[in-house]
Amino acid sequence: MLSILKQAIIRTLRSVSAKTLHAPKQARREAIASAHLTDAEMTLIESAEIPAEHRYSVDEP
């Protein structure tokens, strides 16, 4: 019985470890340097506004 439980725990740890390992790699793939953006893309980013219902301040509780 202990052996089966041990195997289940090891499988779970491997699964969680694999997800944890791959998450930062995935984030790095999705991020790009601003130097790789076109002038048009930079203009769009600079002119973007946050909708009022999604705005917040770190000073507000």
N, C-alpha and C positions, 0 to 999 in steps of 0.2 A: 504493500500500500504506500509506504513512504517513497519508494522508488517511482511510482506513478506520479505522485504529487511533486516530487523533485523534478521529474521530466517536464511536467506541465509548467512549473515555475521557470525552468530554464528556457522553454519555448517562449513564454511570455516575455521574459527579459530580453531574449534575442530580438523579438518583434519590436518591443519598445526601443531598444538600443538602435536598431536599424532605422526606425522612424526618426529618432533624435539625431542620428548621424547624418541623415539625408536632408533634414530640414534646412540647416545653414547652407548646404550646397545648392539647394533649390533657390534660396533667397539670393545667393550670389549670382545665379544664372539670370534672375529676373531684374537685377539692378544693372544699370548702365551708367557710365560716366557722363556728366553733362557735356563734356567735350565732344561726345559722339552725337549730340542732338543738333538738328539743323536750326538755323535762325528762326524759321517759322515755328518749329516746335518750342523753342525757348520763348518766343513771343506768346504762344498759347499758354504756356505755364505761367508766365509773368502776369498775364491778364486774367487768369482764373480767379474766381471768387468762391468762397465757401457760402452755401446757402444759410440764411439767417437761423434756420432751425437746427443747424449742425455746428454753429459757432459756439465756442466756449472760451473761457479765460482761466488760466491757472490760479488767478487770484480769487475766483468765485468758489464758494463751497460746493 
